[in-house]
Amino acid sequence: MSQSPDTILVVDDTPANLALLFTGLRRAGYKVLINERGDVALQTAISVQPDLIVLDVMMPGMDGFETCRRLKADPRTKDIPVILMTALTDAIEEVTGLRAGAVDYITKPINVDVVLARINTHLTLRKLYRDLEQKHAALEAALATIKTLSGIIPICAWCGSQIRDEQGNWVSVTTYLETHAEVSFSHTICPTCYERVMHE
């Protein structure tokens, strides 16, 4: 089963830039959406949930800095990576963009190869972050399972192989552990029992 392509939202009020990026990104295998205004881009980001946004800074109305700030302030879009584009070369402007929440900054004129390299880098980082979040969630679930095994568990003092569960039923130790933790058992014989068997 083939994996669906990543979706890139490009926001720029200059048709020539939109055409250049649309063509280059499509050829690279991405699904591309385009908007010409920041306010429209906010709604597109909420409804579509693109994997990454390439956002021009200098736009009429809501500029790229404010658009980025609003994207990062909204829980629905705050985790989408934003790469800013601008013809401005002032370091202060770059800092402003990064403080607004952008992950990277690209200066114009647009070099499609550079844009593709930056996009690939940040999509890879986002996938790694998602994987880390999933592993963290799995670890939390495992810790929660371990906690269910904590405390005093009634075990038979005579045979040592039966446990009373939460419903008051006596079950084997292996059955109890298999139903309260993600474990299974393979049966073998320990050295002590082996010696006993051999000498009987």
N, C-alpha and C positions, 0 to 999 in steps of 0.2 A: 504493500500500500504506500503510494507516494505521499510525501509530506506536503501540506499546503504551503505556498510561498509566504514569506513575511510581508506584512502590509506597511508601506511607508506613506505617511501623509506629508506632502510638500506644500508649504504656505508661502506665497510670494505674490506681490502685486504686479510683477513684470512678466508679461506673456513669454518673452524670449527665454527668461530663466526657467519658467515652468516647462516650456517645450524641451529645453536642453536636459533638464533633470528627469522629466517624464520619460524621454527616449532612452537616456542612459540607464536609468533604474529598471525599466521594463526589459531592456536587453540583458541586464544582469540577473533577471529572473524574479524580480520583486513585483508585487501587486502595488500599484501606485494610485493614490488619490491626490487631487489638487484642490486647493482653496486659495482665493485671492485676498481674503480678509481675516484678521485675527479673531473677530467675534464669531464668524462662521466656522473657523477652525476649531474653536472651543466646542461647539455643538457636534461637529464631525468626530472629534476625539472621544466625546462621551458616548456617542451612538455606535461608532465603529470599533473603538479600542484598537487603534493601529499599534504595531510593534515598535515604531519609532517615528518621530516627527522632525522634519527639516524645516526650520522656521526663519524667515527673513526678519531682520530687525527693523529696517526702515519701511514702514507701511503707513498709509493714511488711516486715520481713526486710531484704532488700538494697535500700538506698535508691537514688535516682537518681544520686547522686555516684559510689557504688561501681560501679553498673551501667555508668555512662559510662567509668569508669577501666578496667573489664574489657573493654569494647568496644574501647577504644583500645589496649589491651595485646595484643589478639589480631590477628595478621596478616590473618585472614579478615574482620575487621569494622572494622579501624582507619581505613579511608578513608570509612566511612559517616558523613555529617554528623549530629550530634546536637544537637537544640534542647531545652533544659531548660525545664520549667514549674514554677513554685512560687508559693505565697502569701507566701513570705518576701520581705521588701523590704530586708533588710540587704545593704549593699554587699559585706561580707565573704563572704556566701553566694554572691553573684554571681561574685566572684573565684574562690571555691572551685570552682564549676561550670566556669568557663572554664579553670581550671588542670587540671581533670579531663579536658579535651579537647572540651568542648562548643563549638559554633561560635556559639551565640546563647542568649539567655535571655529567657523570656517570663513576666511576672507574672500571677497570677490576680487577679480573675475573668477567665476566658477570653474574649477577643474574637476570634471566628472570622476576621474580616477581617484582623486583625493577624497571626494565625497563618498565614493564607494568603499574606500579603505576605512574611513571613519565609521560609516554605517556598519560595516562588517564587524569592526572592533566592538562597538557598543551593543550590537545584537548578541554577539558572543558573550559579552559580560552580563547582559540581562539574562540569557539562558542559564549561565553559571549561577547567578543569584537565585533564579527560580529553583534550580536543582538543590541549592543549599537550603532554601526555605522548605522544600519538600522533605529533605533529610532531617531538618530540624523538627518538622512536624512529626515525622516518624519516630524520632528520638523522644519527643514529648509523650507520644502515645505509648512507647515502650516503658518510659518512666512511670506513667500512670498505671500501666499493667503491673509493674513491680510493686507499686504502692498497694495494690489490692492483695498482694501476698504478705504485706507487713502486718504486724500485730500478733496476737496469740491465736494459734490454730489448734483446736482440740485434736489430738492424735491418740490412738489406742495405746495405752501403756503396756498391754500384754503382747500384741503382735507387732506393733510399730509400723504396720503397713496400711492402716485405715485412718481416714481423716473425716471428721464431721464437717459437712459443708454448711453454707448459709441457710439452707432449708432444713437442716437437722438430719440430713441423710448421711449415712456412712458410706464413703467411697474410697477406692484405692488411692494411694499417694500419686501414682502416675496419672490416673484419671483426673484428679483434682488439679494437678499442675497443667495438664494438657488443656483443660477448660478455663484456666485462669491466666495462662500465659501462652505466648506463641512458641511453644516447644513441642517436640515429639520425642519419643524414646526408642532407642535401638537396644535390644536385650543382649547382654553379654554376661560374663562372670568375672567378679573381682578376684585378685590374687588370694585374699583370705579364704573366700568360699571355695576357690579351686583347690587349695591345700586341704580343706576339710573333706571335699568330695574324694580326693585322691587317697585319703587315709581312712576312709570309711570301708 
